């Protein structure tokens, strides 16, 4: 497919946000009778399914301590459920299982989920939690659990399947998706900050509105646009922090067991829900007997995955200590030799599974030896930024929350068509200077 000379809406990035935005934009333009052949064009520098979306664990949940994130995720979960077949979504549920330090926060999450109509069940007290878990998973043995938040409409999907599903939806709606076309520079009009065209490795394409949905590569376009490399954040007392880098990177730690996922059923004969545990209970190596965690919070998650033909899961990511400008993003994901789970991850992951369920005692023997890396580009507060810059450049900076936020494209398409979204309002760049930050939970995960 050749590069057109111009289009109305140009989207950089063929991941979940770029394709979702293209799909929703085309639908809305068609409803107005304004959709033309080259109205919406997506540029993907490699192939759809080779970016960050394709290495995601695929979990879709609403569980966030921040009210704005819960509202955003509720919208996205609806998109997943309404398009489950096309997006390979399995509504198996999601369980946030916690020790006492997380109890109060999860109680708040539950009550606020009720306020927005999100279907969940909350169990409190060690005895009732143990009973609830064993009625579902009879070999459950995790200690120190005092609350369980069970979301009913959440679940997981296939990472590549979801990417290709969005591609099909976008193309069917009228979007033109160009693979192997890398955006290399942004051209501004004379006397204006607006971007009039994008230079690529295949030529130049003019545009009226640009959407940058580049995932971990967002830093590149931020720098081309000469946007701030650092921010000051207003504190409750009116003072400001020192300059904080706008971008940093975190490396994911995930892995798999080579087992038959179809053999794992609940006592009721259903597919396992996604299971996430945050606790300060002592974690002992199931392999060596050494203490892995003691007197500190740790967390992990797992799910039998019929798409990956095994059990997949992970633990909290670790900070990439290099300055963002020195981080090599390519080769990305599983192709990278630099950003892979650390040697200690295998022991933690398999020991945590044994901590939870007796049947996983000795499961380290089934751990799959493979590359499973990916890095995310995160903001100063590690929550997304959705905003318009330079008059006609909309930036989706997902701060590594990407996969589960399938509905962001719907909301962004409204905004570029001139209709502001109140769901996206708490995620403006101005929140740093205004001190309107999201509350922070006790979770060991930096974005929960």
Order of alpha helices (4+ residues) and beta strands (2+ residues): beta-alpha-beta-beta-alpha-beta-beta-alpha-beta-alpha-beta-beta-alpha-beta-beta-beta-beta-alpha-beta-beta-beta-beta-beta-beta-beta-beta-alpha-beta-beta-beta-alpha-alpha
